[in-house]
Structure formats: structure tokens, C-alpha cells
Amino acid sequence: MEISPEINKRIDDVLDRNKIHEIAIMIMAAFIFLLGLGALFFGIYTNQVLIVAPSTLITACLYWPIGRISKMRKENIALAAIPSLIAALPPDEAARELIKLLDKLA
């Protein structure tokens, strides 16, 4: 069973879009980290606890971008594996594996 070029193109397009989103999220994470770190140092330097606590919360917001990057990378690996998976299996097994993979991505 051979994968059509249209399917490969669609997968490549999704991977390209995910790469753009991944870069944007990494920039956001860097901004959150620098903002939190700057506020933390400023709060320590000026000895103001009211600045130190919120800066810690701002830095804690890194949980979301890091989790999103991890999820995107797993999706990219799954999408990259689809063509070789489908080509190597008989049609009925390929369909079952594809359904499992799509359920994980959804």
C-alpha cells in the first residue's frame, strides 16, 4: 500500500504549522521566564515581598507552555510515523493503528 503525495503534503503542512506554533510558545515561555526572573530580582533588590510573591507566580506560569511544547512534539512524532506505519501494514491492521493514532491526537 502506497501513501499518496497529497497525504504526505498534508502531514508536512501540519508539521510546518506545528513548528511555527512551537517557536511562538518557546518565545512566550522565554518572555514569562525573563519577566518572572526580573521581577524576582527587583523584589529582592528593593526588599519588597509584594513583588517577590507575584514574580514566583509569573514564573509558575511556565507550566503551560512547557506542557504544550511536549504535547506538540508527541503529535509531530505521531504524524511523521503515519506514512511508514500505513505502508508497512496490511490494510485492515493499518486502519486499526491509524484509528488508535488519531484517537491519541484528538
C-alpha positions in Angstrom: 0.0 0.0 0.0 1.5 3.3 -1.0 0.8 6.7 0.5 -0.5 9.3 -1.8 1.5 12.5 -2.2 -1.5 14.5 -1.1 -1.5 12.8 2.3 2.2 13.4 2.7 1.8 17.0 1.8 -1.0 17.5 4.3 1.2 15.8 7.0 4.1 18.1 6.1 1.9 21.1 6.2 0.7 20.2 9.7 4.2 19.6 10.9 5.3 23.0 9.5 2.4 24.8 11.3 3.3 23.0 14.5 6.8 24.1 14.2 5.7 27.8 13.9 3.4 27.3 17.0 6.3 25.6 18.9 8.6 28.5 18.2 5.9 31.0 19.3 5.3 29.1 22.5 9.0 28.9 23.2 9.3 32.7 22.8 6.3 33.1 25.2 8.0 30.8 27.7 11.3 32.7 27.5 9.4 36.0 28.0 7.5 34.6 31.0 10.8 33.3 32.5 12.6 36.7 32.0 9.6 38.6 33.3 9.4 36.5 36.5 13.2 36.5 37.0 13.4 40.2 36.5 10.6 40.8 39.0 12.1 38.4 41.5 15.5 40.2 41.4 13.8 43.6 41.5 11.8 42.5 44.6 14.8 41.1 46.3 16.9 44.2 45.5 14.2 46.6 46.8 13.3 44.2 49.6 9.6 44.1 48.7 7.8 40.9 49.4 4.8 42.1 47.4 6.9 41.8 44.3 8.7 38.6 45.1 5.5 36.5 45.5 3.8 37.6 42.2 7.0 37.0 40.3 7.1 33.5 41.6 3.6 33.0 40.3 4.5 34.5 37.0 7.4 32.0 36.7 5.0 29.2 37.7 3.0 30.1 34.5 5.8 28.3 32.6 3.9 25.0 33.2 1.5 25.7 30.4 4.0 26.5 27.6 6.3 23.6 28.5 3.4 21.2 28.6 2.1 22.4 25.3 5.5 22.0 23.6 5.8 18.5 24.9 2.3 17.6 23.5 3.2 19.2 20.2 6.4 17.2 19.9 4.5 13.9 20.6 1.9 14.9 17.9 4.7 15.6 15.4 6.3 12.2 16.1 3.0 10.5 15.6 2.3 12.4 12.4 5.7 11.7 11.0 5.3 8.0 11.7 1.9 7.7 9.9 3.2 7.2 6.3 5.7 4.4 7.2 3.2 2.8 9.5 0.5 2.6 7.0 2.8 1.4 4.2 4.2 -1.4 6.3 1.0 -2.9 7.5 -1.9 -4.8 5.8 -4.9 -2.5 5.1 -7.1 -3.7 8.0 -4.3 -3.5 10.5 -3.2 -0.1 9.1 -6.8 1.1 9.6 -6.9 0.0 13.2 -3.5 1.5 14.0 -4.5 4.8 12.3 -7.7 5.0 14.3 -5.7 4.5 17.5 -3.2 7.1 16.5 -5.9 9.6 15.6 -7.7 9.0 18.9 -4.5 9.9 20.7 -4.1 13.1 18.7 -7.7 14.2 19.2 
